[in-house]
C-alpha cells in the first residue's frame, strides 16, 4: 500500500511567518520612534550580543547582519558619528578594526531592548506555540519515515550468469563455429574481424 504523500501544515507555517513579520514591524517602528534607523539598532544589538569567541570585526558583523561589507561600514560610520560606537585596533592584529559600544550606545540599546522585551511577553507565547508544533510535526514525520524504511523488505541482488560463448558471439555480431576443422587439423573460431586457430589435441 503506497504511503500517503506528506502535506506541510500550511496554516502553521503561515502563522509563523505572520508572527515574525508582526514582531519585525514592531521593532522597526520602535527604533524609528526612538530616533534611529532599524538597521542601526540591529547593528548595536549585533555588537553587544555577539556569541562568545567572536570578535566585533567588520567581517563578523557583516555576516551577523547578512549585509555586504561596504553596507556594514556605512552603518558603523553613522553610529560613530552619533556617538554610539567607537573603533579600536585589535591587540592581536593591528590590521583588524574592532567595534565597541560607547556608554551612550549602551544606555540607548538597553532602553530600546526593554521595550522589545515587553512586546515579546505578549506576542512570544503564540510564536513559541506555533514553532513548537511545527518542530514536533517535522520530527514525527522523520521518525515515521525511518520506521517505514526499516520495515521495507531487502531485495537481494542475483549475480549475473555468464552467457555461453555462442550467445556472447551472437550479441557481439560475430559467429562461433564449434567442432569445425580448419586447414592442418585445427579448430577455427570466426568473429567479425579475427580468425583464431588452436591446435587439435591428439588422442
Secondary structure, 3 states (H helix, E strand, C coil): CCCCCCCCCHHHHHHHHHHHHHHHHHHHHHHHHCCCCHHHHHHHHHHHCCCCCCCCEHHHHHHHHCCCHHHHHHHHHHHHHCCCEEEEECCCCCCCEEEEECHHHHHHHHHHHHHHHHHHHHHHHHHHHHHHHHHHHHHHHHHHHHHHHHHCCCCCCCCCCCCCHHHHHHHCCCCCCCCCEECCCEEEEECCCCEEEEECCCC
